[in-house]
Structures are given as C-alpha cells and as structure tokens.
Amino acid sequence: MSIVSRLLVCLGLVWQVAATGAEVVRFPKPEFEGDHRSDYARQLLQLGLSKTGRDYRIESAAFAMNQDRQVRELEAGRTIDVAPIPSSVEREKRLLPILIPINKGMLGWRLGLIRKGEHDALARVRTLEDLKGVRLAQGQDWPDTQILQANGLPVITAPRYEGLFKMLTAKRFDYFPRSVMEIWEEQVNNADQLEVEPHLALHYLYDAYFMVNRQNTRLAKDINDGLEKALADGSFDKLFLQYYGDRLRQARLDTRTVIELTNPLLTPGTPSSRPELWYDFRRAPPPPK
C-alpha cells in the first residue's frame, strides 16, 4: 500500500469516528440476495469487538464481492476493513490474519450435495482411492480446490458459486463437497433436485480467519483480544452452537465414513496445538439440544 493510500485510509477512519461517534468497520456484502454464509462471522466479529472497550459499528460494503475480490480490496485498503477469509499461505502473506478459527474448523468438515436418488453410487466409496473415481467440483478461486487436488482428486471448477449448483443438476459433475455449516440451507434452496449424500464425510484441518490490511494492526489486536475474551467466558462457543448445533446434529458425523485429507495450505501460524479452537466429534460428543 502506498503512503498516500495509507493516509487516505487513516483520514477516512478519523472522519467516520468524528461523524458517528463510533469507529466504522466495513464488512463484505453478501454475494447475492439471500446469501447467509457470512451471517455467523459477522455476529462473531460483533461479539469480539463488543469486548474491546472501544465503540465499533459494523457496516456492509457498498457492493458484493467474491473471496478473491475481498482479498484484493483488503490488501489495497479499499472498501472493506475486515473479512472472514479462508486461509492459504498466499493470503496470510498478503493480509494480516487473526489466527483464531472463526468456525472452529467446520470449513474442513465436508458433506456432499448430489442429485436426488443417486446416493447408492457414493455408498460404495470407502477410501481416498475410491473417491478419486468420483467427479467433484469447487469454486475456481477457493483454497479447497487446491486441497482436494493436492490429495489427488480431479476437481472441476467454476468462477461463480451459484453456477456450481446448476452444473451439478446438469450432470457436469456428481459430488459437491460443502461444509457442514452451509450444506443444509443450500439443499433446501435446491430441494427439488439435490440431496445431502448420507454416507461420507471429508475432513481436513482448515478454516477461515478474520483478516485485515497488514497496516491495520490496532484493529487486528482488538479483534484478537475480543475473541480470546469470548473464548474464555464461553460466549464464543455459545454463539457457535446457536448457529451450528442443529446442523452438527443433523450431519450425524459419527455414523459416516470419514475420509481424512491432508492440507498443504496450512501455515506455520495455524493454531493446531489448541484443540479448544477446533470442533471434532471424535474428541467430544455431539452438541446437546
């Protein structure tokens, strides 16, 4: 970021605080009407910032953007101040990550969307080698695509999230791995044609972090400190279960064949030594009702 750009960012923040009495934090606008994928992350950000002692107000950006555009806007210091970005080595070099997994690792627990009535073919899949014979798809710029490919899985890609559902319906591929957090609402939105495959679960250590511009160290520290306080007082886990408890129970992970995948995108900063940050049904029972 140039000196002029940094000055403009700082002046913008000063004006926002002076005009509103609160510091405005700009958050990505959903990609399309009815897109609720970032609702939980926004609530978690609000929870963390509420514990900082500063007066913050979260506002949506003026226009929608995909993951790649969010990274570019943050790096340039434009239009957004923080975003929930799925991790990769490149992204963590370009941006400043707050290394607390937003979704407790749920981005790495994957179930599959399939066409209705076609689950028998997937019931025979038991190993990674078996899975290599299945046509999978992911978003073109999603880190998950690189993870699947690194495990030897051929992956069909598309540039737009919405287009992948149409491609699955049109038999361009057969299995669409989605996180436990997202898949149930996506299935309901495509209930006439798609169902959740009942036998398999894919797992790799992976999640999204809140990321900010590398110069925005104060906001990064406030988010980190606020989230640590939320973890310590239990409000982080309470919000997590409020959003995802029902979906975890519905996933029935303990009844599925789990295929473990390696994740070459893990960075040295990944807090893998803190089990309290990562949900795993094998360490703890399913969340209570």
C-alpha positions in Angstrom: 0.0 0.0 0.0 1.4 3.4 -0.9 1.9 6.2 1.6 -0.9 8.2 0.0 -3.3 5.2 0.3 -2.4 4.7 3.9 -3.1 8.4 4.6 -6.5 8.2 2.9 -7.4 5.1 4.9 -6.4 6.9 8.2 -8.3 10.1 7.2 -11.3 8.0 6.4 -11.3 6.4 9.8 -10.9 9.7 11.5 -13.8 11.2 9.6 -16.0 8.1 10.4 -15.3 8.3 14.1 -15.9 12.1 14.2 -19.1 11.9 12.2 -20.7 9.0 14.0 -19.1 8.8 17.4 -18.2 5.2 16.6 -15.4 3.7 14.5 -17.0 2.1 11.4 -15.6 -1.3 10.4 -16.6 -2.2 6.8 -17.5 -5.9 6.2 -18.2 -7.6 2.9 -21.7 -7.5 1.5 -23.1 -11.0 0.7 -22.5 -12.1 -2.9 -26.3 -12.3 -3.7 -29.7 -11.7 -2.2 -30.5 -14.4 0.4 -26.8 -15.4 0.8 -26.4 -16.0 4.6 -23.0 -17.7 4.5 -21.3 -14.8 6.4 -24.1 -14.1 9.0 -22.4 -16.0 11.7 -19.0 -14.5 11.0 -20.5 -11.0 11.2 -22.1 -11.8 14.6 -18.9 -13.3 15.9 -17.0 -10.2 14.8 -19.6 -8.0 16.6 -19.2 -10.2 19.7 -15.4 -9.8 19.7 -15.5 -6.1 19.1 -18.0 -5.6 21.9 -15.4 -6.9 24.4 -12.7 -4.4 23.4 -13.8 -1.3 25.3 -13.9 0.7 22.0 -17.0 1.9 20.2 -17.2 0.0 16.9 -20.0 -0.2 14.4 -20.0 -2.8 11.6 -21.3 -1.7 8.2 -21.7 -3.6 4.9 -19.6 -2.7 1.9 -21.4 -0.9 -0.9 -21.1 -3.8 -3.4 -20.9 -7.6 -3.3 -17.5 -9.3 -3.9 -16.2 -12.9 -4.0 -13.3 -14.2 -1.9 -10.6 -13.2 -4.4 -12.0 -9.6 -4.6 -12.2 -9.4 -0.8 -8.5 -10.2 -0.6 -7.7 -7.6 -3.2 -9.8 -4.9 -1.5 -8.3 -5.6 1.9 -4.7 -5.6 0.5 -5.3 -2.2 -1.2 -7.0 -0.7 1.8 -10.3 -0.1 -0.1 -14.0 -0.6 0.6 -13.6 -3.1 3.4 -11.6 -3.3 6.7 -12.1 -6.9 7.7 -13.4 -10.1 6.1 -13.7 -13.8 7.1 -11.2 -15.2 4.6 -10.5 -19.0 4.2 -6.8 -19.4 4.9 -3.9 -20.0 2.5 -0.2 -19.3 2.6 -0.6 -16.6 -0.1 -3.5 -14.9 1.7 -1.7 -14.9 5.0 1.3 -13.2 3.4 -0.8 -10.5 1.7 -3.0 -9.8 4.7 -2.8 -9.8 8.5 -4.8 -12.8 9.8 -6.2 -13.1 13.3 -5.3 -16.7 14.0 -8.4 -17.9 15.7 -10.5 -20.2 13.5 -13.8 -18.4 13.0 -15.9 -21.6 12.5 -13.9 -23.9 14.9 -12.6 -25.8 11.9 -16.0 -26.5 10.4 -14.8 -25.4 6.9 -12.8 -28.6 6.9 -15.8 -30.9 7.7 -17.4 -31.6 4.3 -20.5 -33.4 3.3 -21.6 -33.8 -0.4 -24.5 -32.5 -2.4 -25.6 -34.9 -5.0 -28.6 -35.3 -7.4 -31.6 -36.8 -5.9 -31.8 -40.6 -5.9 -28.1 -41.1 -6.8 -26.6 -41.9 -3.3 -26.2 -45.6 -4.0 -23.1 -45.0 -6.1 -21.4 -43.0 -3.3 -22.3 -45.7 -0.7 -19.5 -47.8 -2.2 -16.9 -45.2 -1.6 -14.8 -46.0 1.5 -11.3 -44.7 0.8 -9.5 -41.8 -0.8 -8.7 -44.1 -3.7 -12.4 -44.8 -4.2 -13.2 -41.1 -4.1 -10.7 -40.4 -7.0 -13.2 -42.1 -9.3 -15.9 -39.5 -8.4 -16.4 -36.2 -10.3 -16.1 -33.4 -7.8 -16.3 -29.6 -8.2 -15.4 -26.5 -6.3 -15.1 -22.7 -6.8 -12.3 -21.6 -9.1 -10.6 -19.4 -6.5 -11.4 -21.4 -3.4 -8.4 -22.8 -1.4 -10.5 -26.0 -1.0 -9.9 -26.7 -4.7 -6.1 -26.8 -4.1 -6.6 -29.0 -1.0 -8.6 -31.6 -3.0 -6.2 -31.5 -5.9 -3.2 -32.0 -3.6 -4.8 -35.2 -2.4 -5.0 -36.5 -6.0 -8.7 -35.7 -6.6 -9.7 -34.3 -10.0 -11.7 -31.2 -9.5 -14.0 -29.4 -11.9 -14.1 -25.6 -11.2 -16.4 -22.7 -12.0 -15.9 -19.0 -11.3 -19.3 -18.3 -9.7 -20.7 -20.0 -6.6 -24.3 -20.1 -7.9 -23.3 -21.7 -11.2 -22.0 -24.9 -9.4 -25.5 -25.9 -8.4 -26.7 -25.6 -12.0 -23.7 -27.6 -13.1 -24.4 -30.4 -10.6 -28.1 -30.6 -11.7 -26.9 -30.7 -15.4 -24.7 -33.7 -14.6 -21.4 -31.8 -15.3 -20.1 -33.4 -12.1 -21.5 -35.8 -9.4 -20.4 -34.7 -5.9 -20.2 -31.2 -4.5 -18.3 -31.1 -1.1 -19.8 -28.4 1.1 -19.1 -27.5 4.7 -21.4 -28.8 7.4 -22.3 -25.1 8.1 -23.5 -24.4 4.6 -24.9 -27.6 3.1 -28.3 -27.8 4.7 -29.5 -24.4 3.6 -28.1 -25.0 0.1 -30.0 -28.3 -0.1 -33.2 -26.6 0.9 -32.7 -24.0 -1.7 -32.3 -26.8 -4.3 -34.7 -29.3 -2.7 -36.4 -30.3 -6.0 -33.2 -31.7 -7.5 -30.5 -32.1 -4.9 -30.0 -34.1 -1.6 -27.3 -34.4 1.0 -25.3 -37.6 0.4 -25.8 -39.7 3.6 -22.7 -41.9 3.9 -19.5 -39.9 3.5 -17.7 -37.1 5.3 -14.4 -35.5 4.2 -12.2 -33.9 6.8 -9.1 -31.7 6.7 -7.7 -29.2 9.2 -8.9 -26.0 7.8 -10.9 -22.8 8.5 -11.3 -19.1 7.8 -9.8 -16.3 9.9 -10.7 -12.7 10.2 -8.1 -10.8 8.0 -7.3 -7.2 7.8 -4.8 -5.0 5.9 -1.3 -5.6 7.1 -1.0 -2.0 8.3 -4.2 -2.2 10.4 -2.5 -3.7 13.5 -4.8 -1.9 16.0 -8.0 -3.4 14.6 -6.2 -6.9 14.3 -5.2 -6.7 18.0 -8.7 -5.6 19.1 -10.4 -8.5 17.2 -7.8 -11.0 18.6 -8.2 -9.7 22.2 -12.0 -9.7 21.9 -12.2 -13.2 20.5 -9.9 -14.5 23.2 -12.2 -13.0 25.9 -15.2 -14.5 24.2 -13.4 -17.9 24.2 -12.6 -17.5 27.9 -16.1 -16.5 29.0 -17.9 -19.1 26.9 -19.7 -16.7 24.7 -17.8 -17.8 21.5 -18.9 -21.4 21.9 -22.4 -20.3 22.8 -22.7 -18.3 19.6 -21.2 -21.2 17.6 -23.7 -23.7 18.9 -26.5 -21.3 18.5 -25.8 -21.1 14.8 -24.4 -24.6 14.1 -25.6 -27.0 16.9 -28.6 -28.2 14.9 -26.5 -28.6 11.7 -23.9 -30.7 13.5 -26.6 -33.0 15.0 -28.2 -33.3 11.5 -24.8 -34.2 10.0 -24.5 -37.4 12.1 -20.8 -37.4 11.6 -20.3 -40.3 14.0 -22.3 -42.5 11.6 -20.4 -41.6 8.4 -17.3 -43.0 6.7 -14.7 -40.2 7.3 -12.0 -39.8 4.7 -9.1 -37.8 6.0 -7.3 -35.5 3.6 -4.0 -33.7 4.1 -4.0 -29.9 3.8 -0.9 -28.5 2.1 -2.1 -24.9 2.7 -1.6 -25.0 6.5 0.8 -22.2 7.6 3.2 -22.2 10.5 0.8 -19.9 12.3 -2.0 -22.5 12.3 -3.1 -22.9 15.9 -3.3 -26.7 15.6 -1.9 -27.2 19.2 -5.1 -25.5 20.6 -7.8 -28.2 20.5 -10.3 -25.9 22.0 -10.3 -23.9 18.8 -11.3 -26.9 16.6 -14.5 -28.9 16.7 -14.1 -32.7 16.4 -16.9 -35.1 17.3 -14.2 -37.8 18.0 -12.9 -35.8 21.0 -16.4 -34.7 22.3 -20.0 -35.9 21.9 -22.3 -34.2 19.5 -23.6 -30.9 20.9 -26.6 -31.2 23.3 -30.0 -30.0 22.2 
